[in-house]
Amino acid sequence: TNGRILYSAALLSFSAATNLVIDFDAGSQGALTLSDNVNFQQTTNRPSAGVKNFVQKFYAGGANRTLTWLSSWHTNANSTLYLTLTNGTIGIASFNVDGASETNVIVNWSVYN
């Protein structure tokens, strides 16, 4: 299943392994309940100048869930291209971009119960 992360005030659920595209023009925040692992495929609407950001809340429902970032993105761990959420935990990821390329995407995250 392919999908876009869109602004949502409610929790959305995906029932299968999901490939997601982050649209930097789709709003500033969202929330997802994960029923499978997530693979981020790309971003769209990156700015040619300036900075855009998107904050996403993830809830690991039913089992541990892994979120995998693109290898061209920069992370707060500098080498970790994935985040594993333990069942029942919440992760907050901030996606920031400061240019027109995928190599300009920075993702930072934290996890809590």
SULDA-V187845 format. One record per backbone hydrogen bond with DSSP energy under -0.5 kcal/mol. CO is the residue of the C=O (numbers start at 1). NH is the residue of the N-H. E is the energy in kcal/mol with one decimal. If there is no record, write none. Layout:
co=CO nh=NH e=E
co=CO nh=NH e=E
This chain:
co=1 nh=19 e=-2.2
co=3 nh=21 e=-2.0
co=4 nh=6 e=-0.7
co=5 nh=23 e=-0.7
co=12 nh=33 e=-3.9
co=14 nh=35 e=-0.8
co=18 nh=20 e=-0.6
co=18 nh=39 e=-2.9
co=19 nh=3 e=-1.9
co=20 nh=41 e=-3.3
co=20 nh=42 e=-0.8
co=21 nh=5 e=-2.0
co=21 nh=23 e=-0.6
co=22 nh=24 e=-0.7
co=22 nh=44 e=-2.7
co=23 nh=26 e=-2.0
co=26 nh=7 e=-1.5
co=28 nh=55 e=-2.4
co=29 nh=8 e=-0.9
co=30 nh=57 e=-2.3
co=31 nh=12 e=-1.3
co=32 nh=34 e=-0.6
co=32 nh=59 e=-2.4
co=33 nh=14 e=-1.0
co=33 nh=35 e=-0.6
co=34 nh=61 e=-1.8
co=37 nh=18 e=-2.0
co=38 nh=68 e=-2.5
co=39 nh=20 e=-2.7
co=39 nh=41 e=-0.5
co=42 nh=22 e=-2.2
co=44 nh=24 e=-2.2
co=52 nh=97 e=-2.4
co=54 nh=95 e=-3.4
co=55 nh=30 e=-1.5
co=56 nh=93 e=-2.8
co=57 nh=32 e=-2.7
co=58 nh=91 e=-2.7
co=59 nh=34 e=-3.4
co=59 nh=61 e=-0.9
co=60 nh=88 e=-3.3
co=65 nh=85 e=-3.6
co=66 nh=38 e=-2.5
co=66 nh=68 e=-0.5
co=67 nh=83 e=-2.5
co=68 nh=40 e=-2.7
co=70 nh=73 e=-1.3
co=74 nh=107 e=-3.0
co=75 nh=78 e=-1.2
co=77 nh=79 e=-0.7
co=79 nh=81 e=-0.6
co=81 nh=69 e=-3.0
co=83 nh=67 e=-3.2
co=83 nh=85 e=-0.6
co=84 nh=86 e=-0.5
co=85 nh=65 e=-2.5
co=86 nh=89 e=-2.6
co=89 nh=60 e=-2.4
co=90 nh=112 e=-2.9
co=91 nh=58 e=-3.2
co=92 nh=110 e=-1.7
co=93 nh=56 e=-3.0
co=93 nh=95 e=-0.6
co=94 nh=96 e=-0.6
co=94 nh=108 e=-2.1
co=95 nh=54 e=-2.3
co=96 nh=106 e=-3.2
co=97 nh=52 e=-2.1
co=101 nh=104 e=-1.7
co=102 nh=105 e=-1.7
co=104 nh=98 e=-1.3
co=105 nh=74 e=-2.7
co=106 nh=96 e=-3.0
co=107 nh=76 e=-1.1
co=108 nh=94 e=-3.1
co=110 nh=92 e=-2.6
co=112 nh=90 e=-3.4
